Amino acid sequence: MNRYLARFTLAQKLLIGGAGFALPLAILLYYTVAGFNRTIRDAEAERAGLEAMNSLRELAELVPLHQRLAAYDLGRAGQAAKQIDVAFERLGRTRGAIDRKLVAGALEHWRRLRESQGASPEETDPRYTELRETITRAIKRLADDSGLVLDPELESYYLMQVAVVFMPKIQDDLADVLLSVRRDLPKGGGALAFATRLSTLDWAELEHIRETARSATAGMQSRIPQLIEAHAAATSAFLSKAGAVNLEDAASIEELYASGDRLLAAGSSLWQASCEEAGALLNARVAEARTRRLVALLITLTSVTAAAGLMLSVARNTVRPLEHVAAVAGEIAAGRLKQAQRGVSEDQLRAVIGAAAVPGWARDESWRLLDAFRGMCGSLHALLGDVRQSGVQVMGSATQIAAAIRQLESMVGRQAASTRQAEATSKEIYATVEELAQRMESLSEMASDAVKLADDGMRSLSGITATIDTLSQTADGLSGVLDEIRRQSERIGAVVETITRIANRTNLLSLNAAIEAEKAGKHAAGFSVVALEVRRLADQTAVAALDIEESIGAMRESVQNGVAAVEEYTAQVRRGAAEVSRTSESLEHLIEYTRKLGPHYEAVNTGMQGQSEGAGQITAAMRELSGAAADTSSALTELRAAADSLRSAVAVLRQGVARFSEEA
Amino acid sequence: MLLLLFQAAGQSYGIEAGCVVEVVPVPRLRPLALAPAWLAGTFTYRGTTIPVVDLPALVGGAPARPLMSTRIAVVRYQGEHLLGIMADNMTETLSCSQEELSSPGVRMDEAPFLGDLLPAATGAIQRVTVDRLLPDEVKERLFPDD
């Protein structure tokens, strides 16, 4: 589908779309208008039918009147005959869908009736009857052919019923009754014939007609109700007259006749009014249908024209900017960037779209497209400037790269020389390491000698330790002796204390004795002297005890000093022993370390050999490195070639960009 | 007249042996709560609780030292009550006559118990009168049944 649509221009597509919409619209419009037309046509036909019906109605009333009058009132009969002629003439001119054959037949009957002027009623009555039947048939045919009976509108339907179906029959029957009044009643014994005639009048039917006509009064007609009432009054008047008629009294019969005539006239008025009202309804219907048709046509055509105009405008507003954009794009493709920029300037765009300054929010897609194009042209211009500048920069960079490569080449050359030098140096290292390994071996031997010497030292040190232990034991013994002395002196101290206490008690005793002796008076003078003596002895004992205490104190002090000296000595001996023990421990550690050193020397020796191998490998690696330097040199040559090609590529790029800048 | 000698605050004092009941070693004393410093406490002497006066403290010196020569002289106070007098160096007696005693020259109202002086080789010995030892309010407290 899209493939086929792509072959058309935008305007053509819009045209196709418009046609797609317009076709069903046209069909719908056709049907609508046709429907209205049919309604109008039908109504017109009915109106024409009603016109013809008027003439036929006149005929249907005039012919019985003529029949009644023909026998005794020639003047009025002649008047009626003239009216019948006029009615036939009018009937001949009518456009209604009348049965021309029947009309022609009726006219023939009428001509014969006019010719048989003065004939007896018995002769003319069949002709009248025939004429009336023909007219009745014509009415029926006209009703059928004009669609009066089958009228679709309810409003007029009832009127049609009255005007076309009911009234002709009732008027006809009433005419017969009146004829009977005129002819039969004046005769003796004509009452039966009249009664028979009267009985043919269907009063219930008449009531039905009135009901129908009343139903139809809901519409626009206003004369119908009064006419119905008048008709009903005339009917009841006639019936009362018919009931009270005196057959012997000619005036009473005449009254009955006049009453019947009035009833007939009322019926005629009602009939005519029904026809006229029906005609008016039909006219209104036609007018309304015409108005509707006009409105439908106007609305449809107006909207279609407006839609077509809008579509054309859209197409023009869309196609023109697009064409303009296509032209601008062509300019850009051809490299005329400045012209393209002029093409999308604001003024140019306004000219293309054909509008004055439009605010941003009201701009449609075409505006936005053109705006975007203008932005694109600006960006392209900037981009070209950037590319041009970048070309210059890249060219400079390429030149710098080439220079850098040349520098790198010389550096690689220097590196190769350095590598060769390093190779020679590593060879020297190899030789040095070999020598170092030999020296390590002799060092290992010297270490084992040192272990032996340290073992000897250990042995003499254990002798010293034993001596110091003996010394320490001796000091401990001395300390024990001194403790013993201290204990003994303490014991002596306890004894001295006892002596002192005894002396004290003795003193106390002698004091109390002296006091008692004093109280006893002269008889106890000798006792007093003894007490004094005892007191002196006690004092001496106390002094001696004090002396002993002093000596013991001095001795205790010297013992204390001796103990301190011995303790000091013992402590020194212990310190010496600890010192010797520490020395011995250090010596043991030294020996241990020296012993452990042996394997370390071995490890170092092995390491040296590894190093010597490593030096050999370094030499090999250096050789490889110098080969790699040669490879690098050749790679650099390739790099230089690549830089050259970069430069030429940049030159091509600049040419390409120059195409855009060369235009005027 | 025989004087029981003792020392208080470095000076020698003596009390008449006639009023001394007995000289006893210093037992464990029960202190008197809220009493002046010179009332050293009470102790039970032969079934009777008697108060003890610390004489060195009473004459304004340091309290008696806890030495072997520090003793208590149980005395008869104003004829009927027993009272302990605690002092240092209560180890000697001295016989003297009334004539040897001389007035001290100055009498302090606060110390009515200090009496006449007896010159001796080691310094003057002052006589202490036991019956005037306690001030009236203390006496009333200690012996309230008078």
Interface residues (C-beta under 8 A of the other chain):
Chain A: T500 R501 N504 N507 L508 L511 N512 A514 I515 E518 K519 R535 D539
Chain B: L2 L4 A17 G18 V20 E22 V23 V24 P25 M68 S69 R71 M90 T91 E92 T93
